Amino acid sequence: MAPGLASSVALVLAAFLGCLCLVALSEDDLLENLRFVRRAQDAPLVSHYNYIVIGGGTAGCPLAATLSEHSRVLLLERGGLPYRNMSNQQHFTDALADTSLASPAQRFISEDGVVNARARVLGGGSCLNAGFYTRASTQYVQAAGWDARLVNSSYRWVERALVFRPDVPPWQAALRDALLEAGVTPDNGFTFDHVPGTKIGGTIFDNNGERHTAADFLRHARPGGLTVLLYATVSRILFRQQEGVPYPVAYGVVFADPLGVQHRVYLRDGAKDEVILSAGTLGSPQLLMLSGVGPQTHLEAHGIQVLVDQPMVGQGVADNPMNSVFIPSPVPVGLSLVQVVGITKSGSFIEGVSGSEFGIPVSEGARRLARNFGMFSPQTGQLGTLPPRQRTPEALQRAAEAMRRLDRRAFRGGFILEKILGPVSSGHIELRSVDPRANPAVTFNYFQDKEDLDRCVHGIETIEKVIQSRAFANFTYANASVESIFSDSANFPVNLLPRHVNDSRTPQQYCKDTVMTIWHYHGGCQVGAVVDDDYRVFGVQRLRVIDSSTFKYSPGTNPQATVMMLGRILHEVASHLCHIISNELLPVLFPKLPYPPHAF
């Protein structure tokens, strides 16, 4: 490795993974162009709709757009427009580096000590991720009991709206060839399908590097059928007892606007009208509990009146652990987000991101204005070199200035990542308070199950083969050993877990010490436990959950395609107003989960 660079390698990790964007038009300009999108403070105090969708995210946006074709739909989003910060992928770390109260990425730290983020923006996680697009496997669809014809037509609807074929730069091409050389075969070329071997997947970044998000689906909405309210924080779902109905019936919601004014929205009298939770893995179980549906003892401890004692709400929450290694490059490397994936037979997925400008302002003007280095900067702390108690504003500024003085070659290279399927290990969500704006307490129990750890080890071993391959030789220093590369990455504080620094660190210990999130967490309202085969919440009526919280396992290498598809397919299933599918067919389309591990 070049002299003076080795000591800087750890600081390179101050700029990996993330997403989002730049400024184009102002929010006022965009609201003027999107007449059905308003700020919550402009909404009436009382209103009525056929459907109330809570959460304008990856599932909520396509769901609201499709339901609006035949109904009056209200979509409530607690964040703002994605377009305000949306930009070229050169700035994909900006949102995750923003820890302000107005950030589109609300930071949280799991009880496991891993730094994470949840979306707070119209478009949800599609505004924050690395853009990779891939379908669930055929086996996953079959195990879920979904109708393959409807699934495929819904996937195609998503793909027509916002998915592109990436231009594969040399670093990604070398990763693809190295994976094939390492035995991750066959070469499946470019495909959206989830199949074993190495492939190039789709991306929601277009050929100009501009991000497209789930909010784009709203262009397909019937304007007279949809209202979108921004900065609307739902505090609870309203229920009432109805004569002749054995269970509480949802009939509306209460939300607060940014000024603190309480608004009430009621369902109309139609028999099919519903409240639909699409608030995500953290938000959906949190809102159920705040509304009185959840574990009785836990709710009573927070002073919440128990409507339905449902002990499985918030249970089975899982996050696919990610481990990465930074590979310094002797030659310049162009910026690329996830494009290539190796789907191994052992249950690990290998991906990569590259570039020499991770979080580094690209112009002198931007350098003067920008004071962070992406999600892994001193400011955000996930990979910051400063201990939490030492993160004063002055200390953060000194750390950022020290990073700016580094030789820019220290930031040259890429990250190879591995994510495991499943996972088998899972945890739970609990309320910290009754404030709907606050993050709940989340425990994922990473690597609690040995099967997850074994899969991680196989993934690390595959990465070692990639680094040593002939195909990847142009992007590695000839005198840099695999051991030194992994040691440099392992010594960086990627989480808040205790460190095990020694020269004989095993792959198992590397997996545990360097665990991070890839933002694919799911569960908490699983089918068969909290919702039935039709995604209706057990014990109540006129309430469904449609989002990643219903999954037991994450679908494939990246879940966003399947979450979007789920929002679309409910156009033909959950709305009933299309008259395409009858109630009698629903149990056939959505038999109970969980999905077995072999379904991937």
Salt bridges, closest charged atoms under 4 A:
GLU27 OE1 - ARG39 NH2 3.50
ASP28 OD1 - ARG39 NH2 2.55
GLU32 OE2 - ARG35 NH2 3.16
GLU69 OE2 - ARG568 NH1 3.64
GLU69 OE1 - HIS571 NE2 3.31
ASP94 OD2 - HIS91 ND1 3.61
GLU111 OE2 - ARG432 NH2 2.74
GLU159 OE2 - ARG135 NE 2.90
ASP177 OD1 - ARG176 NE 3.12
GLU181 OE2 - ARG470 NH1 3.90
ASP206 OD2 - HIS212 NE2 2.95
ASP216 OD2 - HIS212 ND1 3.21
ASP257 OD2 - HIS263 NE2 2.84
GLU274 OE1 - ARG544 NE 2.75
GLU357 OE1 - ARG408 NH2 2.89
GLU364 OE2 - ARG367 NE 3.33
GLU401 OE2 - ARG371 NH1 2.76
GLU401 OE2 - ARG404 NH1 3.30
ASP407 OD2 - ARG409 NH2 2.69
ASP435 OD1 - ARG437 NE 3.10
GLU451 OE2 - ARG455 NH2 2.76
ASP454 OD2 - LYS450 NZ 2.79
GLU461 OE1 - HIS458 ND1 3.63
ASP513 OD1 - HIS500 ND1 2.95
ASP513 OD2 - ARG505 NE 3.50
ASP534 OD2 - ARG536 NH1 2.72
